Amino acid sequence: MNERLEAKIENARKLQDELKSTGITAELDEKTGELKINGAEFTKGDDMYG
């Protein structure tokens, strides 16, 4: 694994932990370093979106 990808994954893990502390779940793809965030979680309790 190259250094750039390793750094991306490390940063994604940090962001994942920060999001988790606010109640937002994110799935980390260890191969690409991408986070998949559930967009529905951003509208919880918001009457505008029902």
GUVOMI-288396 format. One record per atom (N, C-alpha, C, O, CB): residue in three letters; atom name; x, y, z. Coordinates in pm, 1 decimal. Last residue first. Glycine has a CB too. Example, Ala and Ser with C-alpha at 12.3 -4.5 7.8 and 13.67 -1.06 7.14 Angstrom:
! GUVOMI-288396
+-----+----+----------+----------+----------+
|   r |  a |       xx |       yy |       zz |
+-----+----+----------+----------+----------+
| ser |  N |   1285.0 |   -225.0 |    708.0 |
| ser | CA |   1367.0 |   -106.0 |    714.0 |
| ser |  C |   1290.0 |      3.0 |    787.0 |
| ser |  O |   1340.9 |    113.8 |    803.9 |
| ser | CB |   1408.4 |    -59.8 |    572.5 |
| ala |  N |   1319.0 |   -569.0 |    780.0 |
| ala | CA |   1230.0 |   -450.0 |    780.0 |
| ala |  C |   1320.0 |   -330.0 |    780.0 |
| ala |  O |   1423.6 |   -331.9 |    846.5 |
| ala | CB |   1130.8 |   -447.3 |    904.6 |
+-----+----+----------+----------+----------+
//
This chain:
! GUVOMI-288396
+-----+----+----------+----------+----------+
|   r |  a |       xx |       yy |       zz |
+-----+----+----------+----------+----------+
| gly |  N |  -3978.4 |   1569.9 |    697.7 |
| gly | CA |  -4077.5 |   1471.9 |    740.5 |
| gly |  C |  -4023.0 |   1376.6 |    834.0 |
| gly |  O |  -4094.3 |   1287.2 |    879.7 |
| gly | CB |  -4133.7 |   1400.2 |    628.1 |
| tyr |  N |  -3809.1 |   1771.2 |    640.6 |
| tyr | CA |  -3800.0 |   1652.4 |    557.2 |
| tyr |  C |  -3895.7 |   1541.9 |    600.3 |
| tyr |  O |  -3893.2 |   1432.2 |    544.6 |
| tyr | CB |  -3659.6 |   1600.4 |    558.6 |
| met |  N |  -3867.2 |   1961.3 |    829.7 |
| met | CA |  -3869.8 |   2001.5 |    689.8 |
| met |  C |  -3872.1 |   1879.1 |    597.5 |
| met |  O |  -3930.3 |   1883.6 |    489.1 |
| met | CB |  -3748.5 |   2090.2 |    657.8 |
| asp |  N |  -3818.0 |   1856.3 |   1079.7 |
| asp | CA |  -3955.9 |   1855.2 |   1030.1 |
| asp |  C |  -3965.1 |   1889.6 |    882.3 |
| asp |  O |  -4061.4 |   1851.0 |    816.0 |
| asp | CB |  -4040.1 |   1952.0 |   1109.4 |
| asp |  N |  -3567.9 |   1652.3 |   1172.0 |
| asp | CA |  -3588.0 |   1776.8 |   1098.0 |
| asp |  C |  -3726.0 |   1772.6 |   1032.7 |
| asp |  O |  -3748.5 |   1694.1 |    940.6 |
| asp | CB |  -3475.6 |   1798.0 |    990.8 |
| gly |  N |  -3505.6 |   1410.8 |   1282.2 |
| gly | CA |  -3564.0 |   1512.0 |   1368.5 |
| gly |  C |  -3589.0 |   1645.0 |   1301.0 |
| gly |  O |  -3627.8 |   1741.3 |   1367.1 |
| gly | CB |  -3477.1 |   1533.2 |   1484.6 |
| lys |  N |  -3253.3 |   1351.7 |   1050.6 |
| lys | CA |  -3326.6 |   1300.4 |   1166.7 |
| lys |  C |  -3377.8 |   1415.5 |   1251.4 |
| lys |  O |  -3302.7 |   1506.1 |   1287.6 |
| lys | CB |  -3237.4 |   1207.4 |   1251.3 |
| thr |  N |  -3096.1 |   1422.2 |    840.0 |
| thr | CA |  -3229.7 |   1481.7 |    845.5 |
| thr |  C |  -3311.8 |   1431.9 |    963.5 |
| thr |  O |  -3429.3 |   1466.8 |    975.1 |
| thr | CB |  -3303.6 |   1453.2 |    717.7 |
| phe |  N |  -2863.6 |   1283.5 |    845.6 |
| phe | CA |  -2853.1 |   1428.8 |    856.0 |
| phe |  C |  -2989.5 |   1495.1 |    871.0 |
| phe |  O |  -2997.9 |   1611.4 |    910.4 |
| phe | CB |  -2782.1 |   1484.7 |    734.1 |
| glu |  N |  -2924.0 |   1023.2 |    794.3 |
| glu | CA |  -2894.9 |   1060.0 |    932.9 |
| glu |  C |  -2886.1 |   1211.3 |    951.3 |
| glu |  O |  -2900.3 |   1260.6 |   1063.2 |
| glu | CB |  -2765.0 |    995.2 |    978.0 |
| ala |  N |  -2938.6 |    994.8 |    525.4 |
| ala | CA |  -3064.9 |   1005.5 |    598.1 |
| ala |  C |  -3041.9 |   1049.0 |    742.2 |
| ala |  O |  -3131.4 |   1105.5 |    805.1 |
| ala | CB |  -3139.7 |    872.3 |    594.9 |
| gly |  N |  -2678.0 |    948.2 |    440.0 |
| gly | CA |  -2733.9 |   1083.0 |    428.2 |
| gly |  C |  -2863.0 |   1102.2 |    503.7 |
| gly |  O |  -2895.2 |   1214.3 |    542.9 |
| gly | CB |  -2756.4 |   1115.7 |    285.5 |
| asn |  N |  -2434.0 |    770.0 |    575.0 |
| asn | CA |  -2577.8 |    757.1 |    554.8 |
| asn |  C |  -2639.3 |    897.2 |    555.9 |
| asn |  O |  -2651.4 |    958.2 |    662.1 |
| asn | CB |  -2642.5 |    665.9 |    664.5 |
| ile |  N |  -2126.8 |    768.8 |    406.6 |
| ile | CA |  -2206.5 |    825.0 |    514.4 |
| ile |  C |  -2353.7 |    813.0 |    478.6 |
| ile |  O |  -2393.5 |    842.0 |    365.8 |
| ile | CB |  -2168.1 |    972.6 |    541.3 |
| lys |  N |  -1841.3 |    607.9 |    349.1 |
| lys | CA |  -1979.1 |    610.9 |    300.4 |
| lys |  C |  -2065.7 |    652.4 |    418.4 |
| lys |  O |  -2076.5 |    580.1 |    517.5 |
| lys | CB |  -2024.5 |    470.9 |    240.8 |
| leu |  N |  -1514.2 |    706.4 |    277.2 |
| leu | CA |  -1618.1 |    690.6 |    378.6 |
| leu |  C |  -1754.0 |    697.5 |    311.3 |
| leu |  O |  -1778.2 |    783.4 |    226.5 |
| leu | CB |  -1605.8 |    798.9 |    489.3 |
| glu |  N |  -1228.1 |    550.6 |    129.6 |
| glu | CA |  -1348.4 |    633.0 |    118.5 |
| glu |  C |  -1446.5 |    600.9 |    230.4 |
| glu |  O |  -1460.5 |    486.2 |    272.8 |
| glu | CB |  -1415.5 |    612.3 |    -17.9 |
| gly |  N |  -1008.6 |    393.4 |    104.9 |
| gly | CA |  -1001.0 |    503.1 |    200.5 |
| gly |  C |  -1121.6 |    594.3 |    196.6 |
| gly |  O |  -1119.0 |    703.4 |    253.4 |
| gly | CB |   -878.0 |    583.1 |    175.9 |
| thr |  N |  -1001.6 |    166.5 |    -48.6 |
| thr | CA |   -995.2 |    295.2 |   -118.2 |
| thr |  C |   -977.9 |    413.6 |    -24.1 |
| thr |  O |   -937.4 |    521.7 |    -66.8 |
| thr | CB |  -1119.5 |    314.9 |   -200.1 |
| lys |  N |   -998.5 |    -45.8 |    129.8 |
| lys | CA |   -921.0 |    -57.1 |      6.2 |
| lys |  C |   -901.5 |     77.7 |    -61.6 |
| lys |  O |   -798.5 |    101.8 |   -124.6 |
| lys | CB |   -989.1 |   -153.0 |    -89.5 |
| glu |  N |  -1170.4 |      8.9 |    339.1 |
| glu | CA |  -1027.2 |     -1.8 |    368.5 |
| glu |  C |   -940.6 |     -8.1 |    242.1 |
| glu |  O |   -821.3 |     21.6 |    247.8 |
| glu | CB |  -1001.7 |   -124.7 |    453.4 |
| asp |  N |  -1423.8 |    217.1 |    360.4 |
| asp | CA |  -1374.8 |    118.4 |    265.0 |
| asp |  C |  -1223.1 |    115.4 |    279.7 |
| asp |  O |  -1154.7 |    208.7 |    237.6 |
| asp | CB |  -1418.8 |    152.4 |    116.4 |
| leu |  N |  -1619.0 |    275.3 |    642.7 |
| leu | CA |  -1489.8 |    298.8 |    578.6 |
| leu |  C |  -1456.0 |    183.6 |    485.8 |
| leu |  O |  -1458.7 |     67.2 |    525.8 |
| leu | CB |  -1379.0 |    317.2 |    683.8 |
| glu |  N |  -1928.4 |    418.1 |    698.7 |
| glu | CA |  -1859.5 |    292.7 |    669.2 |
| glu |  C |  -1731.8 |    323.7 |    591.9 |
| glu |  O |  -1735.6 |    390.1 |    488.4 |
| glu | CB |  -1951.3 |    195.7 |    588.5 |
| ala |  N |  -2063.0 |    601.4 |    964.2 |
| ala | CA |  -1997.5 |    604.7 |    834.3 |
| ala |  C |  -1920.0 |    474.8 |    817.1 |
| ala |  O |  -1854.3 |    427.7 |    910.0 |
| ala | CB |  -1903.5 |    728.9 |    820.7 |
| thr |  N |  -2320.8 |    748.4 |   1156.5 |
| thr | CA |  -2241.0 |    631.8 |   1121.6 |
| thr |  C |  -2185.7 |    646.4 |    980.7 |
| thr |  O |  -2252.6 |    696.8 |    890.5 |
| thr | CB |  -2324.2 |    503.4 |   1133.5 |
| ile |  N |  -2345.6 |    996.1 |   1397.0 |
| ile | CA |  -2354.5 |    967.8 |   1253.6 |
| ile |  C |  -2264.3 |    849.2 |   1222.0 |
| ile |  O |  -2146.1 |    849.2 |   1256.3 |
| ile | CB |  -2314.5 |   1092.8 |   1168.1 |
| gly |  N |  -2309.4 |   1079.0 |   1655.0 |
| gly | CA |  -2422.7 |    992.1 |   1627.0 |
| gly |  C |  -2441.1 |    958.7 |   1480.4 |
| gly |  O |  -2542.0 |    899.1 |   1442.8 |
| gly | CB |  -2545.9 |   1054.4 |   1677.7 |
| thr |  N |  -2082.7 |   1208.8 |   1712.2 |
| thr | CA |  -2200.5 |   1293.5 |   1694.8 |
| thr |  C |  -2324.5 |   1212.1 |   1659.1 |
| thr |  O |  -2431.6 |   1268.1 |   1635.6 |
| thr | CB |  -2174.5 |   1397.6 |   1587.0 |
| ser |  N |  -1895.8 |   1011.8 |   1715.4 |
| ser | CA |  -1919.2 |   1081.4 |   1842.0 |
| ser |  C |  -2039.5 |   1174.5 |   1833.9 |
| ser |  O |  -2093.1 |   1215.2 |   1937.0 |
| ser | CB |  -1795.6 |   1160.5 |   1882.1 |
| lys |  N |  -1887.3 |    944.7 |   1446.2 |
| lys | CA |  -1950.5 |    851.5 |   1540.0 |
| lys |  C |  -1982.9 |    920.9 |   1671.8 |
| lys |  O |  -2085.6 |    892.5 |   1733.3 |
| lys | CB |  -1859.3 |    730.2 |   1565.1 |
| leu |  N |  -1736.6 |   1156.4 |   1346.2 |
| leu | CA |  -1877.1 |   1143.6 |   1308.5 |
| leu |  C |  -1951.5 |   1053.8 |   1406.5 |
| leu |  O |  -2064.6 |   1083.0 |   1445.1 |
| leu | CB |  -1889.6 |   1088.4 |   1166.2 |
| glu |  N |  -1488.4 |   1091.4 |   1461.0 |
| glu | CA |  -1553.5 |   1218.8 |   1492.4 |
| glu |  C |  -1702.7 |   1213.0 |   1460.8 |
| glu |  O |  -1785.2 |   1259.3 |   1539.6 |
| glu | CB |  -1487.4 |   1333.5 |   1414.4 |
| asp |  N |  -1438.6 |    843.4 |   1338.0 |
| asp | CA |  -1452.0 |    851.7 |   1483.9 |
| asp |  C |  -1522.4 |    979.8 |   1526.0 |
| asp |  O |  -1606.4 |    978.1 |   1615.9 |
| asp | CB |  -1314.6 |    843.7 |   1550.7 |
| gln |  N |  -1420.0 |    926.4 |   1071.0 |
| gln | CA |  -1521.1 |    828.1 |   1108.8 |
| gln |  C |  -1545.1 |    832.9 |   1259.9 |
| gln |  O |  -1659.6 |    827.1 |   1304.6 |
| gln | CB |  -1477.9 |    685.9 |   1065.2 |
| leu |  N |  -1193.5 |   1086.9 |   1085.5 |
| leu | CA |  -1322.8 |   1147.9 |   1055.1 |
| leu |  C |  -1436.6 |   1055.1 |   1095.5 |
| leu |  O |  -1538.1 |   1100.3 |   1148.4 |
| leu | CB |  -1332.7 |   1182.2 |    905.6 |
| lys |  N |  -1004.6 |    884.6 |   1136.5 |
| lys | CA |  -1023.0 |    994.7 |   1231.7 |
| lys |  C |  -1158.7 |   1061.4 |   1210.9 |
| lys |  O |  -1230.2 |   1089.0 |   1307.2 |
| lys | CB |   -909.7 |   1098.8 |   1217.1 |
| arg |  N |  -1030.5 |    732.6 |    903.5 |
| arg | CA |  -1060.6 |    671.7 |   1034.3 |
| arg |  C |  -1085.9 |    779.2 |   1139.2 |
| arg |  O |  -1177.0 |    766.8 |   1221.0 |
| arg | CB |   -945.0 |    579.8 |   1079.6 |
| ala |  N |   -942.1 |    915.8 |    714.5 |
| ala | CA |  -1081.2 |    870.0 |    708.9 |
| ala |  C |  -1122.0 |    806.0 |    841.3 |
| ala |  O |  -1235.2 |    823.2 |    886.3 |
| ala | CB |  -1100.7 |    769.9 |    593.2 |
| asn |  N |   -673.1 |    932.6 |    784.2 |
| asn | CA |   -758.8 |   1050.7 |    797.6 |
| asn |  C |   -906.6 |   1012.2 |    797.3 |
| asn |  O |   -986.4 |   1069.6 |    871.3 |
| asn | CB |   -730.4 |   1150.4 |    684.4 |
| glu |  N |   -596.9 |    669.8 |    715.9 |
| glu | CA |   -581.1 |    718.4 |    853.5 |
| glu |  C |   -670.1 |    840.0 |    878.5 |
| glu |  O |   -735.1 |    849.1 |    982.6 |
| glu | CB |   -433.4 |    753.9 |    881.8 |
| ile |  N |   -648.5 |    671.0 |    441.7 |
| ile | CA |   -722.4 |    579.2 |    528.2 |
| ile |  C |   -713.8 |    625.1 |    673.5 |
| ile |  O |   -813.0 |    619.7 |    746.2 |
| ile | CB |   -668.3 |    435.4 |    513.9 |
| lys |  N |   -461.1 |    861.0 |    358.2 |
| lys | CA |   -603.8 |    882.4 |    331.9 |
| lys |  C |   -688.5 |    796.1 |    424.4 |
| lys |  O |   -788.5 |    842.5 |    479.2 |
| lys | CB |   -637.4 |    851.5 |    184.6 |
| ala |  N |   -224.1 |    735.7 |    430.1 |
| ala | CA |   -259.9 |    862.6 |    494.1 |
| ala |  C |   -408.6 |    890.9 |    476.7 |
| ala |  O |   -474.5 |    938.9 |    569.0 |
| ala | CB |   -176.4 |    978.5 |    435.8 |
| glu |  N |   -233.3 |    517.2 |    254.4 |
| glu | CA |   -228.8 |    494.4 |    399.0 |
| glu |  C |   -270.2 |    620.0 |    474.8 |
| glu |  O |   -343.5 |    611.4 |    573.3 |
| glu | CB |    -88.0 |    450.3 |    442.3 |
| leu |  N |   -221.3 |    650.8 |     10.2 |
| leu | CA |   -342.3 |    576.4 |     45.1 |
| leu |  C |   -347.2 |    550.2 |    195.5 |
| leu |  O |   -453.4 |    559.8 |    256.8 |
| leu | CB |   -348.6 |    443.3 |    -32.7 |
| arg |  N |     40.6 |    753.1 |     29.7 |
| arg | CA |    -73.5 |    843.2 |     11.1 |
| arg |  C |   -204.8 |    775.2 |     51.0 |
| arg |  O |   -288.9 |    835.5 |    117.6 |
| arg | CB |    -80.9 |    890.4 |   -135.1 |
| glu |  N |    204.3 |    527.0 |     49.1 |
| glu | CA |    193.0 |    620.4 |    161.8 |
| glu |  C |     71.3 |    711.3 |    150.5 |
| glu |  O |      6.8 |    742.4 |    250.6 |
| glu | CB |    318.2 |    704.9 |    171.7 |
| asn |  N |     55.9 |    221.5 |    -82.0 |
| asn | CA |    140.7 |    339.3 |    -88.1 |
| asn |  C |    110.2 |    437.1 |     25.2 |
| asn |  O |      4.7 |    430.7 |     88.4 |
| asn | CB |    124.1 |    408.1 |   -222.0 |
| met |  N |     86.3 |   -118.1 |      0.0 |
| met | CA |      0.0 |      0.0 |      0.0 |
| met |  C |     90.4 |    123.8 |      0.0 |
| met |  O |    189.2 |    129.5 |     73.3 |
| met | CB |    -97.9 |      0.2 |    124.5 |
+-----+----+----------+----------+----------+
//
